Amino acid sequence: MKLVSIFGILAILVISLFPAACSKPSESKSDCIEGGKVGVVCFKSLNSPALSFSSGTINGTGSALAVGELATETSSGKNISVAFSLSDAGSLTLKTFSKPDLSGGVDIKLSRAGTKLELKFVKGATESSAKELVGIDASSEVKLIVDVHNDEDPAHILVWNGSGTFALETPLLNSEDDDVKPSGQGSDKYWGVTLANAKLTQAVLSEPKKED
């Protein structure tokens, strides 16, 4: 009888533990029905039929919302590492600390002009001037490491080259020390991407590289 009781207790424990292990939204297959995963990040298309999701990439033109929050608090920071390719005149916009429809956030627009990669900050209809990210060949796959500190006003953005050896003290852009900077803060905790003739091949979230 004691042996039966032990097996019964074990069975209850297994049943109770497995639902909890599968409860995270980013691990649910149903969350990616209208999109797909890039690495471990699940993205959902936002009424963008010209986007395609296949083999761990997002390709084409349109917007995709990352399933799950970027951060637990709006007034906080996050690091986003991305890899992507752009057609000439194409662009990829990182939409950070946004609302679920990807509005109201700090948008970082990365555009290709020949072999040059240019960065602008976008807030609604307002765009900053453009800054060339020197040393990046936009005709090849681009890898960037991006800190977004939304606990500052305006948001503090740092961008590093994601290829080669990481050098904390030599970012491609530090908005605190640059004329090109966001016009404010993001209003919520979500994030995603908007592509224009672009292909996203990597998206990884982590804690900020630079401590404020």
C-alpha positions as CSV (number, residue, x, y, z in Angstrom):
1,M,0.0,0.0,0.0
2,K,2.9,2.4,0.8
3,L,4.4,1.8,-2.6
4,V,1.1,2.6,-4.3
5,S,0.8,5.8,-2.3
6,I,4.3,6.9,-3.3
7,F,3.6,6.3,-7.0
8,G,0.3,8.3,-6.6
9,I,2.2,11.2,-5.1
10,L,4.8,11.2,-7.9
11,A,2.1,11.1,-10.5
12,I,0.4,14.2,-9.0
13,L,3.7,16.0,-8.9
14,V,4.4,15.3,-12.6
15,I,1.0,16.5,-13.7
16,S,1.3,19.7,-11.7
17,L,4.8,20.5,-12.9
18,F,4.4,20.1,-16.6
19,P,1.7,22.7,-17.2
20,A,3.8,25.3,-15.4
21,A,6.8,24.5,-17.6
22,C,4.8,25.1,-20.8
23,S,2.9,28.2,-19.6
24,K,5.3,30.9,-20.9
25,P,3.7,32.7,-23.8
26,S,7.0,32.6,-25.9
27,E,7.0,28.8,-25.7
28,S,3.5,28.3,-26.9
29,K,3.2,27.1,-30.5
30,S,-0.2,28.9,-30.9
31,D,1.5,32.3,-30.3
32,C,3.5,31.9,-33.6
33,I,0.6,30.8,-35.8
34,E,0.5,34.2,-37.6
35,G,4.3,34.6,-37.6
36,G,7.3,32.6,-36.6
37,K,10.4,32.5,-34.4
38,V,13.7,34.2,-35.0
39,G,16.0,32.4,-32.6
40,V,14.0,32.0,-29.4
41,V,11.9,35.1,-30.0
42,C,8.4,34.6,-31.4
43,F,7.1,37.3,-33.7
44,K,3.5,37.8,-34.8
45,S,2.6,39.6,-38.1
46,L,0.7,42.8,-37.7
47,N,-1.6,42.8,-40.8
48,S,1.5,42.4,-43.0
49,P,0.8,39.9,-45.8
50,A,4.1,40.9,-47.6
51,L,6.1,39.5,-44.7
52,S,7.2,35.9,-44.8
53,F,8.3,33.7,-41.9
54,S,10.5,30.8,-42.7
55,S,13.6,28.9,-41.4
56,G,14.0,31.2,-38.4
57,T,13.9,34.5,-40.4
58,I,11.5,37.3,-41.2
59,N,11.7,38.6,-44.8
60,G,10.0,41.2,-46.9
61,T,8.0,44.4,-46.0
62,G,5.7,44.9,-43.0
63,S,5.6,44.9,-39.2
64,A,5.9,42.1,-36.7
65,L,5.2,42.3,-32.9
66,A,7.4,40.2,-30.6
67,V,5.3,38.0,-28.4
68,G,5.9,39.0,-24.7
69,E,7.1,42.2,-23.1
70,L,10.4,43.8,-23.8
71,A,10.8,44.6,-20.1
72,T,8.7,44.3,-16.9
73,E,8.8,48.1,-16.4
74,T,8.4,50.9,-19.0
75,S,11.0,52.9,-17.1
76,S,13.9,50.5,-17.5
77,G,16.5,49.3,-20.0
78,K,17.1,46.4,-22.4
79,N,19.6,45.2,-24.9
80,I,18.6,43.9,-28.3
81,S,21.1,42.1,-30.5
82,V,20.1,41.8,-34.2
83,A,21.4,40.5,-37.5
84,F,19.8,41.5,-40.7
85,S,20.2,42.1,-44.4
86,L,18.9,45.0,-46.5
87,S,18.2,45.5,-50.1
88,D,19.6,48.8,-51.4
89,A,17.3,51.6,-50.0
90,G,15.7,49.0,-47.7
91,S,15.4,49.5,-44.0
92,L,14.8,47.8,-40.7
93,T,13.3,49.7,-37.8
94,L,13.6,48.4,-34.2
95,K,10.5,49.5,-32.4
96,T,11.2,49.5,-28.6
97,F,9.1,50.3,-25.5
98,S,6.1,50.5,-27.8
99,K,2.4,49.8,-27.4
100,P,1.1,46.4,-28.6
101,D,0.4,48.0,-32.0
102,L,4.0,49.2,-32.1
103,S,3.1,52.9,-31.8
104,G,4.3,55.3,-29.1
105,G,7.8,53.8,-28.7
106,V,11.4,54.7,-29.3
107,D,12.0,53.7,-33.0
108,I,15.5,53.1,-34.3
109,K,15.5,53.1,-38.1
110,L,18.4,51.5,-39.9
111,S,18.6,52.2,-43.7
112,R,20.9,51.2,-46.5
113,A,22.3,53.6,-49.0
114,G,24.7,51.6,-51.2
115,T,27.3,50.2,-48.7
116,K,26.5,52.8,-46.0
117,L,24.2,52.1,-43.0
118,E,22.4,55.2,-41.7
119,L,20.5,55.5,-38.4
120,K,17.6,57.7,-37.6
121,F,15.4,58.0,-34.5
122,V,11.7,58.2,-35.3
123,K,8.9,59.3,-33.0
124,G,5.5,59.4,-34.7
125,A,5.9,61.7,-37.7
126,T,9.2,63.2,-36.3
127,E,12.5,62.0,-37.6
128,S,16.0,62.9,-36.4
129,S,18.8,63.7,-38.8
130,A,20.7,60.7,-40.1
131,K,23.9,59.4,-38.8
132,E,26.2,57.0,-40.7
133,L,27.3,54.0,-38.7
134,V,31.0,54.1,-39.8
135,G,32.7,50.8,-40.4
136,I,29.5,48.9,-41.3
137,D,29.1,47.4,-44.8
138,A,25.4,47.6,-45.4
139,S,25.7,45.4,-48.6
140,S,26.5,42.4,-46.3
141,E,24.7,41.0,-43.3
142,V,24.7,43.5,-40.5
143,K,25.1,42.6,-36.8
144,L,24.3,45.3,-34.2
145,I,24.1,45.3,-30.4
146,V,21.7,48.0,-29.2
147,D,21.1,49.3,-25.6
148,V,17.8,51.1,-25.0
149,H,17.7,52.9,-21.7
150,N,14.1,54.1,-21.4
151,D,14.5,55.2,-17.8
152,E,16.1,58.4,-19.1
153,D,14.4,61.3,-20.9
154,P,15.1,61.3,-23.8
155,A,15.8,57.6,-24.0
156,H,19.6,56.8,-24.0
157,I,20.6,54.7,-27.0
158,L,23.9,53.0,-27.6
159,V,24.8,51.0,-30.7
160,W,27.8,48.7,-31.2
161,N,29.1,46.7,-34.1
162,G,28.0,43.1,-33.4
163,S,30.8,41.6,-35.6
164,G,34.2,40.9,-34.2
165,T,35.4,41.7,-30.7
166,F,32.9,43.7,-28.5
167,A,34.3,47.0,-27.3
168,L,32.1,48.6,-24.6
169,E,33.8,52.0,-24.6
170,T,33.7,52.5,-28.4
171,P,30.1,52.3,-29.6
172,L,29.1,53.4,-33.1
173,L,26.6,55.7,-31.5
174,N,26.0,57.0,-28.0
175,S,23.0,59.3,-28.1
176,E,24.1,61.2,-24.9
177,D,27.2,62.4,-26.8
178,D,25.7,62.8,-30.3
179,D,23.5,65.4,-32.0
180,V,21.4,62.5,-33.3
181,K,19.1,61.4,-30.4
182,P,15.5,60.3,-29.7
183,S,12.9,63.0,-29.1
184,G,11.5,61.3,-26.0
185,Q,10.8,58.1,-24.2
186,G,8.8,55.0,-25.1
187,S,5.3,54.7,-23.6
188,D,4.9,51.0,-23.0
189,K,6.7,47.6,-22.6
190,Y,6.4,45.9,-26.0
191,W,8.7,45.7,-29.0
192,G,8.9,44.5,-32.6
193,V,10.3,45.3,-36.0
194,T,9.2,47.0,-39.2
195,L,10.9,45.8,-42.4
196,A,11.1,47.4,-45.8
197,N,12.8,45.0,-48.3
198,A,14.7,43.5,-45.4
199,K,15.5,40.2,-43.8
200,L,15.8,39.6,-40.0
201,T,18.0,36.6,-39.2
202,Q,18.7,37.1,-35.4
203,A,17.1,38.7,-32.4
204,V,18.3,38.2,-28.9
205,L,17.3,40.0,-25.7
206,S,19.5,40.6,-22.7
207,E,20.3,43.1,-20.0
208,P,21.9,46.4,-21.1
209,K,25.6,46.3,-21.8
210,K,26.2,49.7,-20.4
211,E,25.2,50.6,-16.8
212,D,23.9,54.1,-16.3
